[in-house]
Amino acid sequence: MFKPKAIYFEKNIVNYELGKELMEKYKDIPKFEIENHNNIEEMRKRPNKDFPDMKRNLIIGIRKTHKFVPNHKTSDFLVPYTSSGCTAACMYCYLVCNYNKCAYLRLFVNREQMLDKIIKTANKSEKNLTFEIGSNSDLILENTITNNLVWTIENFKNTQNGFLTFPTKFDMVDPILPLDHKGKITIRMSVNPEDIINKVEFGTSRLSGRIQAINKLKEAGYPIGILIAPVIFVDNWKEKYLELIQQLSSELSEKVKKDAFFEIIFMTYSYVHTKINEEAFPNAINLYDKEKMTGRGKGKYWYKNDLREEGDLFFREQMHKYFPNNTIEYIV
């Protein structure tokens, strides 16, 4: 259970039920009032080496931006929702790239406003719409603090023409297993070889726990997606990812293997990641490989085309061999 080192809060959060609950829950934690959760100057000025320590803080505010962004992968819209950032410290996290050091966990207490917009948009639609509510955070993790995921499922389940989806790297799924979700919530578990999880995805659940969580969620009737993501082309990557695919084939339940879908995403990286990681995690592996990567603009890198093509072929061949009945939604 995450216990924050300090709470930074906007004063108006106490006008919301969740805000009151969180202030009471953490009444013994040091608190600092802020004007805007988006701009905490004190933390922006801290050196890169302080990044892990900054992750121990919890920021509580009110989400002001509610713009739905069209998406064409596993949802119709990316939706700003109840949190942003995370307590974990994955070395490739795109939020670190977007917000520099400010990828700490931010909670937004105006959940009623956010869910109401989703429900109204879905009910007005003549076709089914799927809303991605976890593109900026991990809702399984957040739920251990706010119970927001339980609240969301219970208040969304009767929505017409509406479905929700989100990814996770955490296995704390027990609170949502008993819920009557009506099949409207698709949960997508992100997996990687155990060695990569241990060296790169700091503070997340182990691979075995994630696989067990997938099986439990499927047994509870949730639609399941599995992300092999991000694929990192480390030395011996084919052996590592083949072992992962074989482990999934062996340990996933027959119910999961019947209709789960897959997403496969190659890692992107950035100059910002490099500068933070070398100071915050000086003993960790270096994810930037100039022999394998090329510039993508604005200080970002991705793997060169020939390696991406090799990876695409490898995953299609192995997935066809071990998961012949399952769909690969995309490889990017």
Secondary structure as GFF3:
##gff-version 3
##sequence-region A 1 332
A	DSSP	beta_strand	6	10	.	.	.	ID=ss1
A	DSSP	three_ten_helix	11	15	.	.	.	ID=ss2
A	DSSP	alpha_helix	17	25	.	.	.	ID=ss3
A	DSSP	beta_strand	31	34	.	.	.	ID=ss4
A	DSSP	alpha_helix	41	44	.	.	.	ID=ss5
A	DSSP	three_ten_helix	48	50	.	.	.	ID=ss6
A	DSSP	alpha_helix	51	54	.	.	.	ID=ss7
A	DSSP	beta_strand	57	61	.	.	.	ID=ss8
A	DSSP	beta_strand	69	70	.	.	.	ID=ss9
A	DSSP	beta_strand	77	78	.	.	.	ID=ss10
A	DSSP	beta_strand	83	84	.	.	.	ID=ss11
A	DSSP	beta_strand	89	90	.	.	.	ID=ss12
A	DSSP	alpha_helix	94	99	.	.	.	ID=ss13
A	DSSP	beta_strand	105	108	.	.	.	ID=ss14
A	DSSP	alpha_helix	111	124	.	.	.	ID=ss15
A	DSSP	beta_strand	129	132	.	.	.	ID=ss16
A	DSSP	alpha_helix	139	146	.	.	.	ID=ss17
A	DSSP	alpha_helix	148	156	.	.	.	ID=ss18
A	DSSP	beta_strand	162	168	.	.	.	ID=ss19
A	DSSP	three_ten_helix	174	176	.	.	.	ID=ss20
A	DSSP	beta_strand	185	191	.	.	.	ID=ss21
A	DSSP	alpha_helix	194	200	.	.	.	ID=ss22
A	DSSP	beta_strand	201	202	.	.	.	ID=ss23
A	DSSP	alpha_helix	207	219	.	.	.	ID=ss24
A	DSSP	beta_strand	224	231	.	.	.	ID=ss25
A	DSSP	alpha_helix	237	251	.	.	.	ID=ss26
A	DSSP	alpha_helix	254	259	.	.	.	ID=ss27
A	DSSP	beta_strand	261	266	.	.	.	ID=ss28
A	DSSP	beta_strand	268	270	.	.	.	ID=ss29
A	DSSP	alpha_helix	271	280	.	.	.	ID=ss30
A	DSSP	beta_strand	293	297	.	.	.	ID=ss31
A	DSSP	beta_strand	300	303	.	.	.	ID=ss32
A	DSSP	alpha_helix	305	322	.	.	.	ID=ss33
A	DSSP	beta_strand	328	331	.	.	.	ID=ss34
###
